[in-house]
Amino acid sequence: MIRGRDECMTTKEIVIDYLKANGFDGLYSDDCGCSISDLMPCDGYGSVGMCKPGVKKNCKECSENGECDQVDDCIGERPCP
């Protein structure tokens, strides 16, 4: 559920609402990705400003080794329809 405009929200909450409302699964950049369930684990390091909204991907590296602990964070660009 999207929060109302009158409610005080953190930046993280605003981003989560935007991602959910627009069909995204998390954020990604050239170096990393994070799902909504663990959004912005790098908080405080200044790198969040370079992230873009993304969707879950079939991570080739994860599917090949089968033991990747980052499977939920394989987030990348949403393909064009």
N, C-alpha and C positions, 0 to 999 in steps of 0.2 A: 504494500500500500504506500502510495506517495504521501509524504508528510505535507501539511499545510504551510503556506507562506509565513504565517504568523508564528510558527514554531521555531525556536532557536535550534539551529542545526550546525553540526561540525562540517568542515570541508569534506571529510570522509563520508559522512551521511549523505551529503548532496551528491557526491560522485556515485555512491551506491544506488541512490534513487534514479539518477540519470541512466546508469548502465541498465538497470532492470527495466525501466520504462522504454528503453530503445532496443531491447533484445540482445544486449551484450553480456558476456560471461565474466569479464574482468578487464584488466589493463595489461598492456605489453609495451616493450621498447626493444631496441636492438639487442639489449643485453639480458632481458628477463621478462617474466610474465607472472601475473598473480590473479587468482580467481576471486570472485566476490566473497567467498567464504574466508579468505585470508588476504583481504585487500590491503595493499600498502604495507607489507611487512618491513619495507625499507624506510618507513616513516622516520623523519628526522635526518635523513642523509641527503636531502635535496634532490634526489633523482626522480621523484614522482612527477615533477614538472615536465619531463620529457615523455611521459607515458601517453598512449593512445587507447581508446576503447577497443576491445577485441573479443573474439569468440574462441571457445575451446577448439583445439586442433588435434588431429591424430599425429602425435609427436613421433616421428620416425625413430629417433634415438630411443624413446621410451618403449615403443612397441617391439623393437629389436631385442632389447635386453630383458624386458619383462619385469625388471625389479627397480624401475625408476621411482623414487619417492616424490618426484615432481609431476606425476601424471595429471593431477588436478590443475596444475599451473602451466600446462601447455596451451598458452593463449597467443593468438596471432590475429592478423588482419581478417576482417570478414570479407568473403569473396563477393564480388558484384553479382547481382541477379542476372 
